[in-house]
Amino acid sequence: MQKFIDEIQNAKTLNELENLRIAVLGKKGSLTAEFAKLKDLEGEEKKEFAAKINQLKENFNKAFNEKLQVLQNLELDAKMQKEALNFSYFDENAKKGALHPVLSTMDKIIEYFVALNFSVEKGPLIEDDFHNFEALNLPKSHPARDMQDTFYFNDERLLRTHTSPVQIRTMLSQKPPIRMIAPGAVFRRDFDLTHTPMFHQIEGLVVEAGQKVSFANLKSVLEDFLRYMFGEVKVRFRPSFFPFTEPSAEVDISCVFCKGCGCRVCKNTTWLEVMGCGVVDPNVFQFVDYKNVSGYAFGLGVERFAMLLHQIPDLRSLYEGDLRLLEQFR
């Protein structure tokens, strides 16, 4: 055994060390063969022999582990030296970076609402059915669930399809008044010129005690917000349907591409749909045990706003990492 311990001390590589371990403790190793002799011994002789070979094994393992640590450290040092970067190089062509257009658009939107005393709330990306659907007035049989192609897990959890669950979590943890926005990533099973499986939303919620909040309040805030984002555009509200608001509306702005002349982007209607909104449905307040309150909510797609602000025709190009596109935003 001393021979093997001496060879451990002289081992130069992890491979050599592993071969020694196999030679001693492997299936056909020398010490393994000694342990096999125990079945032929009895009584005190067996006890003494077992103590002896166990001590040999302990001595071997101690020497092996000490050498293993040394060789692993040497190997790590060699790897780090080989892969080390030379930071002394200076690239005169290095260029200034910039935020991704989606992030810069999100920051601009958040800045507007924070200035109006809205808090910024966040929630989990993995949600349950109650927060993502049911508490938003979308029971399991509701046909509006078909509007959202959802990624489900086997345990009935799901990737959130909108940031509206953050509104529910905020109302469950706070009492009115509430003024909040919920920015973040959301997920749906969709992929084409104007849709990606992962995108970003910002949803807002205002709740006050009594009947202080009306659609007129919502309309005033959103008109000012859209002119802050796009300049002097026309804004219109069209009646629509959302399960969690009643009344509900789609919000359009005059086309920022053709300035009212008609083009391919606005399909010659001179209007572009940009967001949805409405007065919070009383059923939603029942789920969070709110009584005698009023409120409004709104939501928008950040990528949609980024495309309009920067006149980007294909949503997918925002995620392809093409420097020809991204360098324009320095």
PEHUKA-V726193 format. One record per residue. D_CENTER is the distance of its C-alpha to the mean C-alpha in Angstrom with 2 decimals. Layout:
d_center: (D_CENTER D_CENTER)
This chain:
d_center: (55.57 56.39 56.36 52.74 51.74 53.55 51.72 48.36 49.40 50.28 47.13 45.48 42.34 39.86 41.35 44.81 43.63 42.00 45.24 47.20 45.01 45.61 49.34 49.62 47.04 46.23 47.59 50.85 50.72 53.83 52.63 51.28 54.83 56.29 54.14 55.47 59.00 58.29 58.99 62.59 63.30 64.27 64.85 65.13 64.97 61.57 60.29 61.53 60.20 56.70 56.61 57.66 55.07 52.25 53.26 53.25 49.74 48.54 50.21 48.68 45.11 45.49 46.73 44.10 41.09 42.50 42.97 39.57 37.91 40.12 39.43 35.65 35.74 38.02 35.82 32.72 34.83 36.07 32.63 31.39 34.57 34.19 30.59 31.17 30.43 33.26 31.99 35.52 35.11 34.96 33.70 35.59 33.48 30.19 28.64 26.71 22.99 21.13 17.85 16.25 17.81 14.70 13.89 17.63 17.98 15.34 17.21 20.46 19.59 18.42 21.63 23.78 22.72 22.67 26.21 27.09 26.10 22.89 20.53 16.77 15.04 11.54 10.63 8.63 6.21 9.09 12.27 15.96 18.52 20.24 17.62 16.15 19.64 22.73 22.59 22.07 25.40 24.17 26.15 25.84 28.72 27.56 27.78 25.05 22.49 23.58 22.16 18.58 17.97 15.62 13.84 15.58 15.69 19.22 19.23 18.91 15.40 13.03 9.70 10.42 12.47 12.77 12.24 15.77 15.05 14.44 17.99 19.34 17.96 19.39 22.69 22.97 22.70 24.75 27.97 28.95 29.09 25.40 24.16 20.39 17.61 14.01 11.79 8.15 6.24 8.25 9.57 13.29 15.67 17.22 17.97 20.88 22.13 20.42 17.42 14.38 12.29 9.11 10.19 10.21 12.60 14.62 16.79 19.72 22.10 25.56 27.70 31.23 34.04 36.78 36.87 36.03 33.15 34.06 32.97 35.04 32.85 29.72 31.60 32.75 29.34 27.71 30.75 30.63 26.88 27.30 30.30 28.43 25.86 28.35 31.76 34.73 33.54 34.92 32.75 33.51 32.25 32.77 33.00 30.23 28.73 25.58 25.87 24.67 26.98 30.74 32.05 29.20 29.22 27.63 27.93 29.37 30.40 33.22 32.15 31.20 32.30 35.81 36.62 38.17 40.07 37.99 35.86 33.75 30.47 31.84 33.96 37.01 36.26 35.69 32.70 28.91 26.66 23.85 22.66 23.61 25.03 27.56 29.19 27.36 29.03 31.15 29.73 26.30 28.19 30.00 26.88 26.10 29.85 30.42 34.03 35.89 32.96 31.91 28.80 27.00 23.47 22.01 18.96 18.23 16.08 15.27 15.80 19.09 20.22 19.42 21.47 24.30 24.42 24.58 26.30 23.92 25.20 22.51 18.85 17.99 19.60 16.82 14.67 17.67 18.06 21.70 23.34 26.05 23.70 21.57 24.77 26.02 23.68 25.08)
